[in-house]
Amino acid sequence: MRTPSLSMLVFAASLGLAAAPALAQSSATVKVTPLGSHAGEFCSLDRALVFEDPDGTRILYDAGRTVRGAADPRLGRIDAVLLSHAHGDHLGDMIQPSENAGNCGRPDFSVKVAPRSNTVDITVGKKAKLIVGGEMAKYFSTKVKEAGGDASSVQLLRFGASTKVGGVSVAGVPAVHSNGIDPAFLNKDFADLLEANGLTAYMGPPGGFVLTFSNGLVVYLSGDTGVTAEQEIVVNKMYKARLAVLNIGGTFTTGPLEAAHVINELVKPKTVIASHANEPATEGGKLRAGSKTEAFVKATKVPVVLPLSGRTMAFDAGGACTDGC
């Protein structure tokens, strides 16, 4: 047998050293923390999730009403805020006065934050980027500036485009929904005119996002969408998402059985996080029997994770939950 030369051994060792960082990065996990209205539960108006990349980049998705402004101690550092559309339950027209105020089915959102919005307050308070699609960028640039922030922190991201936040790639994908902004967020004269005519101001098409993290995990954030062919053509076949966050509430968004079809036949991820249930989906941290969320869980072929507020979950590059689920 031929004895390896010193140069061959050095070369082999160098290959091992080069591969080590890549291997370590791929084994790192993405942390996901729901910020709902009631600790340890998945409640009716819960929307907000914080994603943390292995490199420390932190992204807030759809702050809504359950994040208690920029001073909410659960937030930590936020590098970017993603907003799927401008409806009040995602943009944030009101917030809770304190943790666990109200009950899971009817949280107490008695602190009014319109016309600024919770999203703008968090963007300014955290000096974060605000990433939006449709026709929303100019409106939010104005609102951020009025609130004392940097208008250039607002970044437009339409379908087919992508941007980087730290080690995370953020792409815009279509959603089938509406995107009118309530008059409560508008200047009084214009708001009164719209209100008198029963109208909202149109903000362009709503959207969703696909996030690609530095460990290789690809995550689909659906926004408020109905069933759409792009979930198979774009999200599955193009981006190959392995973890999905999908709305399941029905009436205003995809219902539980329709959402199960999206997961089983279109997106086909490894794991799905239920979202936008529009019901108190858990009690004592356990799934409520007879709920829409239970119907979704039973109809879905992959593991369904319930986003219990404050409980951090970890996902590997393949979309499997490794902790907290």
C-alpha positions in Angstrom: 0.0 0.0 0.0 1.3 3.4 -0.9 2.2 5.6 2.1 0.6 9.1 1.8 3.2 11.9 1.4 3.4 14.8 3.8 1.9 17.2 1.1 -1.1 14.8 0.7 -1.7 14.8 4.4 -1.5 18.6 4.6 -3.9 18.9 1.7 -6.4 16.5 3.3 -6.2 18.3 6.6 -6.9 21.6 4.9 -10.0 20.2 3.2 -11.3 19.1 6.6 -10.7 22.5 8.1 -12.5 24.2 5.2 -15.5 21.9 5.6 -15.8 22.4 9.3 -17.3 25.9 9.4 -19.9 24.9 6.7 -20.8 21.8 8.6 -21.2 23.7 11.9 -23.4 26.3 10.1 -25.7 23.7 8.6 -26.2 22.0 12.0 -27.1 25.4 13.6 -30.8 26.0 14.2 -33.2 28.9 13.6 -35.1 30.0 16.7 -38.8 31.0 16.4 -40.6 32.8 19.2 -44.3 33.6 19.1 -45.3 36.9 20.8 -49.0 36.3 21.5 -51.5 37.9 23.8 -51.3 35.3 26.6 -48.2 33.5 27.8 -48.1 29.8 26.9 -51.3 29.9 24.7 -52.2 30.2 21.1 -55.0 32.8 21.1 -57.4 34.4 18.7 -55.5 37.4 17.6 -52.0 36.0 17.7 -49.9 36.9 14.6 -46.4 38.0 15.7 -43.3 35.8 15.4 -39.7 36.6 15.9 -37.1 34.6 13.8 -33.5 34.5 15.0 -30.8 33.3 12.5 -27.8 31.4 13.8 -25.8 34.6 13.1 -28.0 36.6 15.6 -30.1 38.5 13.0 -33.6 38.9 14.4 -36.7 39.5 12.3 -40.2 40.3 13.5 -43.1 39.1 11.3 -46.5 40.9 11.5 -46.4 42.6 14.9 -50.2 43.0 15.0 -51.8 43.9 18.3 -50.1 41.4 20.7 -46.6 43.0 20.7 -46.9 45.8 23.3 -44.9 48.4 21.3 -41.2 48.8 21.0 -40.7 48.6 24.8 -42.2 45.1 25.0 -39.4 43.2 26.9 -40.0 40.0 24.7 -38.7 41.7 21.6 -35.0 42.1 22.3 -33.0 43.5 19.4 -35.0 43.6 16.1 -33.1 44.1 12.8 -36.1 44.1 10.5 -39.9 44.1 10.6 -41.9 42.4 7.9 -45.4 43.4 7.2 -47.6 41.3 4.9 -50.4 43.7 4.5 -52.0 46.7 6.2 -55.1 45.3 8.0 -55.3 46.4 11.6 -54.7 43.0 13.1 -51.3 42.8 11.3 -50.3 46.5 11.2 -51.5 47.1 14.8 -54.1 49.7 15.5 -54.2 48.9 19.2 -52.3 46.9 21.8 -52.6 45.4 25.2 -52.0 47.6 28.3 -50.2 44.7 30.0 -49.2 41.1 29.7 -52.2 38.7 29.5 -54.8 41.5 29.6 -58.2 40.2 28.8 -58.6 36.5 28.0 -57.4 34.3 25.2 -60.6 34.5 23.2 -61.1 38.3 23.8 -57.7 40.0 24.6 -57.9 43.5 26.0 -56.6 45.8 23.3 -57.6 49.1 25.0 -54.4 51.1 24.2 -55.0 52.9 20.9 -51.9 53.4 18.7 -53.5 54.5 15.5 -52.8 56.6 13.4 -49.1 55.7 13.9 -49.5 51.9 14.2 -47.7 49.4 16.3 -45.5 48.4 13.3 -44.3 52.0 12.9 -43.7 52.4 16.6 -41.6 49.2 16.7 -39.7 50.1 13.5 -38.7 53.5 14.9 -38.1 52.4 18.5 -35.8 49.5 17.4 -34.2 51.5 14.6 -35.1 48.5 12.3 -35.7 48.1 8.7 -39.4 47.9 7.6 -39.9 45.6 4.6 -43.2 46.0 2.8 -44.7 45.2 -0.7 -47.5 46.5 -2.8 -47.9 50.3 -2.7 -47.1 50.5 1.0 -43.5 51.9 1.0 -44.2 55.6 0.4 -47.0 55.6 3.0 -44.8 54.0 5.6 -41.8 56.2 4.8 -44.0 59.2 5.6 -45.3 57.6 8.8 -41.8 56.6 10.0 -40.5 60.1 9.4 -43.5 61.6 11.2 -42.7 59.3 14.2 -39.1 60.6 14.3 -37.5 57.7 12.5 -35.5 57.4 9.3 -37.7 57.3 6.2 -35.0 55.3 4.3 -35.4 52.4 6.8 -38.6 51.5 4.8 -37.7 49.1 2.0 -40.0 48.1 -0.8 -39.9 44.4 -1.7 -42.3 43.2 -4.4 -43.0 39.7 -5.9 -39.9 38.1 -7.4 -37.4 40.3 -5.6 -35.3 39.6 -2.6 -33.1 41.5 -0.1 -30.7 40.6 2.7 -30.9 41.3 6.4 -27.7 40.0 8.0 -27.4 36.4 6.9 -31.1 36.1 6.0 -32.4 36.4 2.5 -36.0 37.8 2.3 -38.0 37.3 -0.8 -41.5 38.6 -1.6 -44.2 36.1 -2.8 -47.9 36.5 -3.8 -50.8 36.2 -1.4 -54.5 36.2 -2.4 -56.2 38.5 0.0 -57.1 42.2 0.2 -55.0 45.2 1.4 -57.1 48.2 2.3 -56.0 50.4 5.2 -58.5 51.5 7.7 -59.3 55.3 7.9 -58.1 55.3 11.5 -54.5 55.3 10.1 -55.1 58.3 7.8 -55.1 62.0 8.1 -58.5 63.2 9.3 -59.9 65.0 6.2 -59.1 62.1 3.9 -60.2 59.6 6.5 -63.6 61.3 7.0 -64.1 61.3 3.2 -63.4 57.6 2.9 -65.5 56.8 6.0 -68.5 58.7 4.6 -68.3 56.6 1.5 -67.7 53.3 3.2 -64.3 52.9 1.7 -60.7 52.0 2.7 -57.5 53.3 1.0 -56.1 50.6 -1.3 -52.4 49.8 -0.6 -51.7 47.5 -3.5 -51.6 43.7 -3.4 -50.9 41.9 -0.1 -48.0 39.5 0.1 -46.1 36.8 1.9 -42.4 36.1 2.3 -39.9 33.4 1.9 -36.9 33.6 4.3 -33.7 31.7 3.6 -31.5 31.5 6.7 -27.8 31.1 7.0 -28.1 27.4 8.0 -30.0 26.7 4.8 -33.5 26.6 6.3 -36.2 28.0 4.0 -39.4 29.3 5.6 -42.7 30.3 3.9 -44.6 33.1 5.7 -48.1 33.0 4.1 -49.5 36.4 5.2 -53.3 36.2 4.9 -53.8 34.2 1.8 -56.3 31.9 0.2 -55.3 28.9 -1.8 -53.1 30.0 -4.8 -51.1 28.2 -7.4 -48.0 30.1 -6.5 -47.8 28.0 -3.3 -46.8 25.1 -5.4 -45.0 26.8 -8.3 -43.1 29.4 -6.4 -42.9 28.4 -2.7 -42.5 24.7 -3.2 -40.8 24.2 -6.6 -38.7 27.3 -6.8 -37.8 28.0 -3.1 -38.3 24.5 -1.7 -39.6 25.8 1.6 -39.2 23.2 4.5 -41.0 25.1 7.2 -44.3 27.0 6.6 -46.3 29.5 8.7 -49.8 29.2 7.4 -53.1 31.1 8.3 -55.9 28.6 9.1 -58.8 30.7 10.5 -61.3 30.7 7.7 -63.7 33.5 6.5 -61.0 36.1 6.3 -58.2 33.7 5.2 -57.7 30.1 4.3 -59.8 27.8 6.4 -58.5 24.7 8.3 -59.3 22.1 5.6 -58.2 24.4 2.8 -55.0 25.1 4.7 -54.4 21.4 5.1 -54.7 20.9 1.3 -52.1 23.7 0.9 -49.7 21.9 3.1 -50.3 18.4 1.9 -50.5 19.0 -1.8 -48.9 22.4 -2.7 -46.2 23.6 -0.3 -45.3 20.1 1.1 -43.0 21.4 3.9 -41.4 19.2 6.6 -43.3 21.1 9.4 -46.0 23.8 9.6 -46.6 26.4 12.3 -50.4 27.2 12.5 -51.2 30.9 12.5 -54.2 33.3 12.4 -56.6 30.9 14.0 -59.1 33.6 15.0 -60.1 31.5 18.0 -58.6 30.5 21.4 -56.9 27.4 19.9 -55.4 26.2 23.2 -56.3 26.0 26.9 -53.5 25.4 29.4 -51.2 25.1 26.5 -53.1 22.1 25.1 -55.1 22.0 21.8 -58.8 22.6 22.3 -61.0 19.8 21.3 -63.5 20.7 18.5 -61.5 23.8 17.5 -60.7 24.8 13.9 -57.1 24.3 14.8 -57.8 20.7 15.8 -59.5 20.1 12.4 -56.3 21.5 10.7 -54.0 19.3 12.8 -56.1 16.2 12.0 -56.2 16.9 8.3 -52.5 17.7 7.9 -50.0 15.0 7.0 -46.9 16.7 8.4 -46.2 17.8 12.0 -48.2 20.8 13.1 -46.6 23.1 15.7 -48.8 25.3 17.8 -47.2 28.8 18.4 -47.5 29.0 22.2 -46.7 32.6 23.2 -43.3 33.1 24.7 -42.1 29.5 24.0 -39.0 29.5 21.7 -38.8 26.7 19.1 -35.7 25.6 17.2 -35.7 24.3 13.6 -32.9 22.6 11.7 -32.0 23.2 8.0 -34.5 20.5 6.9 -37.4 22.1 8.8 -37.6 19.6 11.6 -38.3 21.0 15.1 -35.4 20.1 17.4 -36.5 21.9 20.6 -39.5 23.7 22.1 -42.2 21.9 20.1 
